[in-house]
């Protein structure tokens, strides 16, 4: 059975589930006013989209949703500089740019102003300012002599048709896992609707709890891992709660009347879609492979590529992404100022 929950109640969850990042908010509040920075809100999506669609970038980071859902972990601020949309992120450590300036207008001066602003925020903290998730073609828009460019982790892109058909020997294991899942469980694969929200949130809490219990790490590593899981779970909840406002497509898997898997995604460019979140109950073998195939088939069959994001340098995640045989590893870069 699905839990019924009023929309007003769902939105009120934001106050408790995704609190403002107060540890850094107080210290930067006056500087935000001084420099004309605004907190990123759901109402800013249309403006952000107007700028990002002109870039036509196939990286998963170039999405309002993929930034907004992390607002419980990082304070997201924005400002128009030389008619470019500039998105900044602030934590207790300091400020960075979440993306390069969007708009392609007077980029050289815009970069210098962005770094000047970040220096004002970061110098007292000893935090090095940088711009994250820079797409390769952006590097041709400015004189790089004043900057240091560092290559980051790439995004994994796949031919959508490959993910749907899973044809040939290289996908034999995936097909076997899906067939096992379908043989052993009575499954309902459904489009995600607002009526699923409450039960999906409960499922995310159970997913987080099970992941923490499964961890077998040193006390230091375990603390960092649990911290990361908490923020990952909160981002997933934010995506679920705001799925309609964010324009996300989604699906759930129910077994015996309970949601045991959920996925959400969106088109991010004319030829590329992105799977934003995918969470499944680990005790059901083959569920991740099944929900991935079915979601791509139903929602993204008309789109050439699916972007599964980066691997963050995690070997297990790299192996999992490589097992689907990407056709493109889309490069991403970081930009630092030279001393």
PyMOL commands that set and color helices and strands:
alter all, ss='L'
color gray80, all
select helices_A, chain A and resi 7-17+22-35+42-55+64-68+107-125+136-141+144-146+160-165+169-184+194-214+219-241+243-246+287-299+315-322
alter helices_A, ss='H'
color red, helices_A
select strands_A, chain A and resi 38-39+75-81+84-90+95-97+130-135+147-151+155-159+187-191+249-255+258-269+272-280+305-307+328-330+332-337
alter strands_A, ss='S'
color yellow, strands_A
deselect
rebuild
show_as cartoon
